[in-house]
């Protein structure tokens, strides 16, 4: 008998069994996320995201021109990656099988199995959750209303390439390639899992990629919170205890019956309240130095999205910014010294202030020029021009 045949009601896989490369199962799970979330959240029109506003000129003509230049590919490597991502996004959904596959239909077994598929496809973290209606965008980029049709979500998380992050300034020409590398792999994994679920007899929709792919009908942060991938950080985005901010995520929406994960609490709210390293190193000063606020029905350190987007689309020394990712102490690699500190910070609150001081001394925001392997260059009217003299910090 194979493993799936052995998974009967008396022999179900247990959630404390580690499936992936990180021990997410041992974290403290709670019923509600650690930041306050009310029932007053309003659905967001995709046309009113920072990129949508910048693209139609709400942030000024200079930023709008920057959007138009960035989307075709400002840097040769990211342009090559974008070609592949665009190709993946052309994949058409295969039909849902007429009959359910002859496999156990117990939600716990299916959850274990689908997460295992994700790890087989090289995910770093997998999660599941219910999809609240407020997580769906209200309208797509064309203004078409979005239907809240799927109840469950499978979350796929992949780490960004740490060596490139370490070598870079955080806002140079590797900004897009670092993100697009994760998006490429996530696109393939999400499409594969969605295709597989449809072949098993349930419907599924892959959600992935940067804004130009137009593959999203949901916002990822509320799903990442609900699935226990991380907590809200000072940078205004979700932080995972083992990956920090150095990850990208994709989602597969589905009607397959799944057991939802729970939010996690690893002490990040008190850590971020005292640690302002990402805000201090943000070149656009878009990250708040103050306390959390209530915004659209939930509590967060509110990112100034106009400043962030404007910097990204007018950056003359690179592409998209990864300064917060690079400088965050939680983004350190999984070496035994870092994991030791990570474990202490999560379990022993008084060690957090020492960890913050140590992070300042390590100065993760500093680039490592001797590890740089890429060229500073940019497309200018379809011609690649050197930007070596314009690549300072």
Secondary structure, DSSP 8 states (H G I E B T S, - for coil): --HHHH--TTS---TTS--SSS-GGGS-EESS-SS-B-S-----BGGGSHHHHHHTTTT-HHHHHHHHHHHHHSSHHHHHHHHHHHHHHT-------SS--SS---HHHHHHHHHHHHHHTT-SEEEEEE--GGGB-SB-TTS-B------EEEEEEEE--HHHHHHS-SSSTHHHHHHHHHHHHHHHHHHHHHHHHHHHTS-EEEE-S-GGG---SB-HHHHHHHTTS-EE-TTSSEEBTTTBT-EEEEEEEE-S------EE-SSHHHHHHH--HHHHT-TT--S-SS--EEETTEEE----HHHHHHHHHH-TT-SS--HHHHH-GGGS---HHHHHHHHHHHH-GGGHHHHHHHHHHHTTTS--GGG--S--EEEETTEEEE-GGG---
